[in-house]
Amino acid sequence: MHADRGSTLFALVLALILAPAVALAELTDPERRMASWIITHEEEAVELLERITRINSGTLNAAGVRAVGDVLEAELATLGFETRWVAMPPSVQRAGHLFARRRGDAGRSVLLIGHLDTVFEPDHPFQDFERDGDRAVGPGVSDMKGGDVAIIFALRAMAAAGVLEDADITVAFIGDEESPGQPLELVRRDLIEAGKRVDVALGFEGATRDGDTEYVSIARRGASEWMLEVEGREAHSSGIFSEDVGAGAVFEAARILNAFYEEVRGEEYLTFNAGAILGGTDVSYDAGENRGTVAGKTNVVPQRVVVQGGLRTISQEQLERAREAMRRVVAQGSRPGTSATITFQDGYPPMAPTDGNRALMASYNEVSEDLGLGTLEVYDPGRRGAADISFVAPYSDGLAGLGMQGRGAHAPGESLDLTSLPAATSRAAIFLYRLTTGAER
């Protein structure tokens, strides 16, 4: 967020403190108290951000991920949440997740989703936290330790205003969002169970801004994988295309991939990518490591091709249509002397743009407008990747991208605009208050 927008919020809340009868007239008394509290505790939030950023929590650094979880667990316990650490079996090679819940019977039940890990492992040179005025630089400040801090301080603001007591809120801080362990049905089991229990899920990954326009996601495409394997007849290349030898595995793989491009491509939000291809007389490929070896000669017809690819879709229905279309291409008219199979592996499910999500967006926009922060727009799901909120999207209404404004995620120099902190936190606190007390308008 630009500094002028952050300054606008600060000025509005300052006016609220000095003249509450006239400032931000659309807010109720509890909402004014929350907005004021967030402004006056902004430096504490930055201190928490610095503290957890200085702890390396690369996905494979189990001790570091757990250490960040310990810091946030203490914050949640102080707020009266029941906390638990969901450990993973050693075979998964991941730290696990932090879950916390406050039980209540007012309004709608809400799940808040963040993650503890970053893409920066302990051996990466980008490790430190630096602050330069309104800009913070450090590994994971944008993706997504800033969003984690927004969650904590929105809940603290609710507690300070006396409106947290009867709220039913679950917090899920996932430990392997950047590189999920396997199998997914195990490592996301507790998140899915939480999503089935609540009415609303909110994801706090970094917010998106383009010029003067801020966006929120009501939909995200799912991400899954496919594997194409083609067999041919190994023989001297002088006999290729003959009845005895046939076309070889490479030409059949080329037919299939071209048919994917010509016949499957084109539906809105559907994309697929052939990420790796190996073909020859001797092919070895490790799908888990995304690497392999191949050997072949120009005078030998290749007998094997392996292609590993990705598939992104906006809904489960679109995913099934795409998979069926790809199966038809593989099955139709193989080139002579060849055979092929395609298999699919589930990954992140889609978060479809439902009516419930649109209604949530309208309510969230009311909060933004009541705070004097303007209207937010719906972000194009084709421009954003999959996220953990997608696992609960089939069971609860949701919004994503509610965190803070940053730049350069997943790269050295990743930064966060600290002027977006009070805006993101105030929107979250007041939205949660309205959801969990039935005060939505």
Residue pairs with C-beta under 8 A, 6 or more apart in sequence:
1 207
1 209
1 214
1 404
1 405
1 417
1 419
1 420
1 423
2 417
2 419
3 134
3 417
3 419
5 373
5 419
5 420
5 423
6 134
6 417
6 418
6 419
6 420
6 421
6 422
6 423
7 419
8 372
8 373
9 39
9 371
9 372
9 373
9 422
9 423
9 426
10 39
10 422
12 23
12 24
12 371
12 372
13 23
13 24
13 35
13 36
13 38
13 39
13 422
13 426
14 39
15 22
15 23
15 24
16 23
16 24
16 27
16 32
16 35
16 36
17 36
20 32
23 32
24 32
24 35
24 370
24 371
24 372
26 369
26 370
27 35
27 370
27 371
27 430
28 439
30 161
30 162
30 163
30 433
31 161
31 370
31 430
31 433
33 160
33 161
34 157
34 158
34 160
34 161
34 163
34 426
34 429
34 430
34 433
35 157
35 371
35 426
35 429
35 430
37 156
37 157
37 160
37 161
38 45
38 153
38 154
38 157
38 422
38 425
38 426
38 429
39 422
41 153
41 156
41 157
42 421
42 422
44 153
45 149
45 150
45 152
45 153
45 421
45 425
46 131
46 136
46 418
46 421
48 71
48 75
48 149
48 152
48 153
49 129
49 136
49 141
49 145
49 146
49 149
49 416
50 129
50 131
50 136
50 138
51 71
52 68
52 71
52 72
52 145
52 148
52 149
53 129
53 136
53 138
53 139
53 140
53 141
53 145
54 128
54 129
54 138
55 64
55 67
55 68
55 71
56 64
56 118
56 120
56 121
56 122
56 127
56 139
57 64
57 65
57 67
57 68
57 116
57 117
57 118
57 140
58 64
58 65
58 117
58 118
58 119
58 120
58 121
58 122
58 124
59 65
59 94
59 117
59 118
59 119
59 121
59 175
59 176
59 177
59 178
59 179
60 93
60 94
60 121
60 179
61 95
61 121
61 122
62 93
62 94
62 95
63 95
64 122
65 94
65 95
65 96
65 116
65 117
65 175
65 176
66 85
66 95
66 96
66 175
68 116
68 145
69 85
69 95
69 97
69 98
69 116
69 173
69 175
72 98
72 116
72 148
72 152
72 173
73 83
73 85
73 98
73 100
75 152
75 156
76 83
76 100
76 152
76 155
76 171
77 83
77 100
79 102
79 155
79 156
79 159
79 164
80 102
80 159
80 164
81 100
81 101
81 102
81 169
81 171
82 100
82 101
82 102
82 103
83 98
83 99
83 100
84 98
84 99
84 100
85 96
85 97
85 98
85 99
86 96
86 97
86 98
86 99
86 190
87 95
87 96
88 94
88 95
88 96
88 175
88 181
88 186
88 187
89 186
92 181
92 182
92 186
92 187
93 181
94 175
94 176
94 180
94 181
94 187
95 116
95 117
95 175
95 176
96 175
97 116
97 172
97 173
97 174
97 175
97 176
97 190
97 191
98 116
98 171
98 172
98 173
98 175
99 170
99 171
99 172
99 173
99 190
99 194
100 170
100 171
101 168
101 169
101 170
101 171
102 164
102 167
102 168
102 169
103 168
104 165
104 166
104 167
104 168
104 169
104 436
105 166
105 168
106 166
106 167
106 168
106 436
106 437
106 438
107 167
107 168
107 434
107 435
107 436
107 437
107 438
107 439
108 168
108 198
108 199
108 200
108 435
108 436
108 438
109 168
109 169
109 170
109 197
109 198
109 199
109 200
109 436
110 167
110 168
110 169
110 170
110 198
110 199
110 200
110 201
110 202
110 432
110 435
110 436
111 169
111 170
111 171
111 172
111 194
111 195
111 197
111 198
111 200
111 201
111 202
111 392
111 396
112 151
112 169
112 170
112 171
112 172
112 202
112 204
112 432
113 172
113 174
113 191
113 201
113 202
113 203
113 204
113 388
113 389
113 392
114 144
114 147
114 148
114 151
114 171
114 172
114 173
114 174
114 204
115 144
115 148
115 173
115 174
115 175
115 176
115 177
115 178
115 388
116 148
116 173
116 174
116 175
117 140
117 174
117 175
117 176
117 177
117 178
117 179
118 139
118 140
118 143
118 145
118 178
119 139
119 140
119 143
119 178
119 179
119 410
120 126
120 127
120 139
120 140
124 139
125 412
126 139
126 412
126 413
126 414
127 139
128 138
129 136
129 137
129 138
129 141
130 136
130 137
130 138
131 137
131 418
134 417
134 418
134 419
135 415
135 416
135 417
135 418
136 146
136 415
136 416
136 418
137 413
137 414
137 415
137 416
138 145
138 414
138 416
139 414
140 414
141 406
141 414
141 415
141 416
142 206
142 403
142 404
142 406
142 407
142 408
142 409
142 414
142 415
142 416
143 205
143 206
143 406
143 409
143 410
143 414
144 177
144 204
144 205
144 206
144 403
146 206
146 403
146 404
146 406
146 416
146 421
146 424
147 204
147 205
147 206
147 402
147 403
147 404
147 424
148 173
148 204
149 421
150 204
150 402
150 403
150 404
150 421
150 424
150 425
150 428
151 171
151 204
151 428
153 425
153 429
154 425
154 426
154 428
154 429
154 432
155 164
155 169
155 171
155 429
155 432
157 425
157 426
157 429
158 164
158 167
158 429
158 432
158 433
161 433
163 433
163 436
163 437
166 436
166 437
167 432
167 433
167 436
167 437
168 198
168 436
169 432
169 436
170 194
170 197
170 198
172 190
172 191
172 194
172 388
174 191
174 388
176 187
177 387
177 388
180 187
180 188
181 187
182 288
184 346
184 347
188 388
188 391
191 388
191 391
191 392
192 391
192 392
192 395
194 392
195 201
195 391
195 392
195 393
195 394
195 395
195 396
196 392
196 395
196 396
198 392
198 396
199 396
199 397
200 360
200 396
200 397
200 398
200 435
201 389
201 392
201 393
201 396
201 397
201 398
202 389
202 398
202 399
202 400
202 402
202 428
202 431
203 217
203 387
203 388
203 389
203 398
203 399
203 400
203 401
203 402
204 402
204 403
204 424
204 428
205 387
205 400
205 401
205 402
205 403
206 401
206 403
206 404
206 405
206 406
206 409
207 214
207 215
207 216
207 401
207 402
207 403
207 404
207 405
207 420
207 424
208 214
208 215
208 217
208 379
208 384
208 401
209 215
209 405
213 377
214 374
214 376
214 377
215 376
215 377
215 378
215 379
215 401
216 361
216 364
216 376
216 377
216 378
216 379
216 399
216 400
216 401
216 402
217 351
217 378
217 379
217 381
217 384
217 399
217 400
217 401
218 353
218 354
218 357
218 358
218 360
218 361
218 378
218 379
218 398
218 399
218 400
219 314
219 350
219 351
219 352
219 353
219 357
219 381
220 350
220 351
220 381
220 384
220 385
220 386
220 387
220 389
220 390
220 393
220 400
221 269
221 271
221 312
221 313
221 314
221 350
221 351
221 381
221 382
221 384
221 385
221 386
222 312
222 313
222 314
222 316
222 319
222 347
222 348
222 349
222 350
222 351
222 386
222 390
223 310
223 311
223 312
223 347
223 348
223 385
223 386
224 310
224 311
224 313
224 319
224 344
224 345
224 346
224 347
224 348
225 287
225 308
225 309
225 310
225 311
225 344
225 345
225 347
226 272
226 308
226 309
226 310
226 311
226 323
226 326
226 342
226 343
226 344
226 345
227 287
227 306
227 307
227 308
227 309
227 342
227 343
227 344
227 345
228 253
228 256
228 257
228 305
228 306
228 307
228 308
228 309
228 330
228 340
228 341
228 342
229 304
229 305
229 306
229 307
229 340
229 341
229 342
229 343
230 249
230 250
230 252
230 253
230 256
230 279
230 304
230 305
230 306
230 307
230 338
230 339
230 340
231 249
231 303
231 304
231 338
231 339
231 340
232 246
232 247
232 248
232 249
232 250
232 252
232 301
232 302
232 303
232 304
232 305
232 337
232 338
233 244
233 245
233 246
233 248
233 301
233 303
233 337
233 338
234 281
234 300
234 301
234 302
234 303
235 244
235 245
235 300
235 301
236 245
236 299
236 300
236 301
237 298
237 299
237 300
237 301
238 299
239 245
239 301
240 246
240 247
240 248
240 301
241 247
241 336
243 336
245 301
245 337
246 301
246 335
246 336
246 337
246 338
247 335
247 336
247 337
247 338
248 301
248 302
248 303
248 337
248 338
249 279
249 302
249 303
249 304
249 305
249 338
250 279
250 302
250 305
251 335
251 338
252 305
252 334
252 335
252 338
252 340
253 277
253 279
253 305
253 307
253 340
255 335
256 329
256 330
256 340
257 274
257 307
259 329
259 332
260 272
260 326
260 329
263 325
263 329
264 270
264 272
264 322
264 325
264 326
264 329
265 272
267 318
267 321
267 322
268 314
268 382
269 312
269 313
269 314
269 318
269 381
269 382
270 312
270 313
270 314
270 318
270 322
271 311
271 312
271 382
272 309
272 310
272 311
272 312
272 322
272 326
273 309
273 310
273 311
274 307
274 308
274 309
275 290
275 308
275 309
275 310
276 285
276 290
276 291
276 292
276 306
276 307
276 308
276 309
277 305
277 306
277 307
277 308
278 285
278 292
278 293
278 294
278 305
278 306
279 294
279 296
279 302
279 304
279 305
279 306
280 294
280 295
280 296
280 302
280 303
280 304
281 295
281 296
281 297
281 300
281 302
281 303
281 304
282 293
282 294
282 295
282 296
282 304
283 292
283 293
283 294
283 304
283 305
283 306
284 292
284 293
284 294
285 291
285 292
285 306
285 308
286 292
287 308
290 308
292 306
296 302
311 319
311 322
311 323
311 344
312 386
313 319
313 322
313 350
314 350
314 352
314 353
314 381
315 350
315 352
316 349
316 350
316 352
316 394
318 350
319 350
323 344
326 342
327 342
330 340
330 341
330 342
334 340
347 386
348 386
348 387
348 388
348 390
348 391
349 390
349 391
349 393
349 394
350 390
350 393
351 357
351 381
351 387
351 389
351 390
351 393
351 398
351 400
352 393
353 378
353 381
354 397
356 397
357 397
357 398
357 399
359 397
360 397
360 398
360 399
361 376
361 378
361 399
363 431
363 434
363 435
363 440
363 441
364 376
364 399
364 402
364 427
364 431
365 375
365 376
366 441
367 427
367 430
367 431
367 434
368 374
368 375
368 376
368 427
369 375
370 430
371 423
371 426
371 427
371 430
373 423
373 427
379 401
384 401
387 400
389 398
389 400
392 398
402 424
402 427
402 428
403 424
404 416
404 417
404 418
404 420
404 421
404 424
405 416
405 417
405 420
405 424
406 414
406 415
406 416
406 417
407 414
407 415
407 417
408 414
408 415
433 439
434 440
434 441
